[in-house]
Amino acid sequence: MKIEEIKKLSREKWLPIIREESAKFLCELVKKQKPRKILEIGTCFGYSGCLMLSQSEDAFLTTIDCDEFAVAQAKKTFFDEGFAARVNVICDDGYSVLESLYKNKLKFDLIFLDGPKGQYFKYLPLLKKILSIGGFLVADDVLFHGYVKQNGPVKHKHRTIVTNLRKFLLDLSNDSNFDFKLLEFEDGVAVAKKISE
Ligand SMILES: C[S@@+](CC[C@H](N)C(=O)[O-])C[C@H]1O[C@@H](n2cnc3c(N)ncnc32)[C@H](O)[C@@H]1O
């Protein structure tokens, strides 16, 4: 599958992919920082993965998604776009893969978190450990349609995800080992640079 077809498939299957401005920010970050090892949680059809790989020839991407259909499509995308040799696609639950990456002492220079929003806070302690010093953690959609910054009561159906995203942002912004920024365009992008261990 070519990258242009992904947008159409993502609309058909109701699986969102990174938006334009957030994608532009991510591409610029990869181009500037030249991370060698990138980890992505939330491969979907390989759209954001291809964007990152296209920005730096030295980058190798490890990307995780628990959806078998999405992973099969992503593998085709990476192959068709000529990135197959620089990517490892893992079909499994994000948290269990993070545990095994940590146990195996693997480190990453950039982590793009774009998976289950309600679990970002649970992933965070492991993400902090597997990120190299000087590396960046980028988390997409952290404002969850604006509900995260909204004052007053949150609708019952959104309460858990909003509470958990707030915990994630508070924990990251209070951590003195990280330089934290919240970019408030589109659905919100959290960016944190690891400055010490
Ligand atoms: C927003 S989409 C990712 C979009 C992709 N990063 C892009 O921009 O092209 C979120 C993805 O996270 C995956 N996901 C949700 N929960 C997950 C989990 N517990 N472990 C791994 N992947 C998960 C979904 O299957 C979905 O494909």
The ligand as an SDF file (V2000), in Angstrom:
LIG
                    3D

 27 29  0  0  0  0  0  0  0  0999 V2000
   -4.1050    6.8050   16.4000 C   0  0  0  0  0  0  0  0  0  0  0  0
   -3.7390    5.2170   15.8070 S   0  0  0  0  0  0  0  0  0  0  0  0
   -2.0230    5.3800   15.3850 C   0  0  0  0  0  0  0  0  0  0  0  0
   -1.8120    6.2010   14.1600 C   0  0  0  0  0  0  0  0  0  0  0  0
   -0.4060    6.1620   13.6000 C   0  0  0  0  0  0  0  0  0  0  0  0
    0.5760    6.5040   14.5920 N   0  0  0  0  0  0  0  0  0  0  0  0
   -0.2870    7.1360   12.4330 C   0  0  0  0  0  0  0  0  0  0  0  0
   -0.3010    8.3570   12.6760 O   0  0  0  0  0  0  0  0  0  0  0  0
   -0.1830    6.6720   11.2880 O   0  0  0  0  0  0  0  0  0  0  0  0
   -3.6530    4.3050   17.3060 C   0  0  0  0  0  0  0  0  0  0  0  0
   -3.2280    2.8580   17.1420 C   0  0  0  0  0  0  0  0  0  0  0  0
   -2.9480    2.3570   18.4500 O   0  0  0  0  0  0  0  0  0  0  0  0
   -3.2600    0.9830   18.4440 C   0  0  0  0  0  0  0  0  0  0  0  0
   -3.4390    0.5160   19.8440 N   0  0  0  0  0  0  0  0  0  0  0  0
   -4.4750    0.7680   20.6780 C   0  0  0  0  0  0  0  0  0  0  0  0
   -4.2840    0.1650   21.8590 N   0  0  0  0  0  0  0  0  0  0  0  0
   -3.0980   -0.4800   21.7890 C   0  0  0  0  0  0  0  0  0  0  0  0
   -2.3420   -1.2950   22.6890 C   0  0  0  0  0  0  0  0  0  0  0  0
   -2.7990   -1.5620   23.9320 N   0  0  0  0  0  0  0  0  0  0  0  0
   -1.1710   -1.8050   22.2760 N   0  0  0  0  0  0  0  0  0  0  0  0
   -0.7130   -1.5470   21.0140 C   0  0  0  0  0  0  0  0  0  0  0  0
   -1.3750   -0.7900   20.1200 N   0  0  0  0  0  0  0  0  0  0  0  0
   -2.5390   -0.2610   20.4930 C   0  0  0  0  0  0  0  0  0  0  0  0
   -4.5270    0.8810   17.5990 C   0  0  0  0  0  0  0  0  0  0  0  0
   -4.6930   -0.4270   17.0870 O   0  0  0  0  0  0  0  0  0  0  0  0
   -4.2840    1.9510   16.5310 C   0  0  0  0  0  0  0  0  0  0  0  0
   -3.7970    1.3720   15.3380 O   0  0  0  0  0  0  0  0  0  0  0  0
  1  2  1  0
  2  3  1  0
  2 10  1  0
  3  4  1  0
  4  5  1  0
  5  6  1  0
  5  7  1  0
  7  8  2  0
  7  9  1  0
 10 11  1  0
 11 12  1  0
 11 26  1  0
 12 13  1  0
 13 14  1  0
 13 24  1  0
 14 15  1  0
 14 23  1  0
 15 16  2  0
 16 17  1  0
 17 18  1  0
 17 23  2  0
 18 19  1  0
 18 20  2  0
 20 21  1  0
 21 22  2  0
 22 23  1  0
 24 25  1  0
 24 26  1  0
 26 27  1  0
M  CHG  2   2   1   9  -1
M  END
$$$$
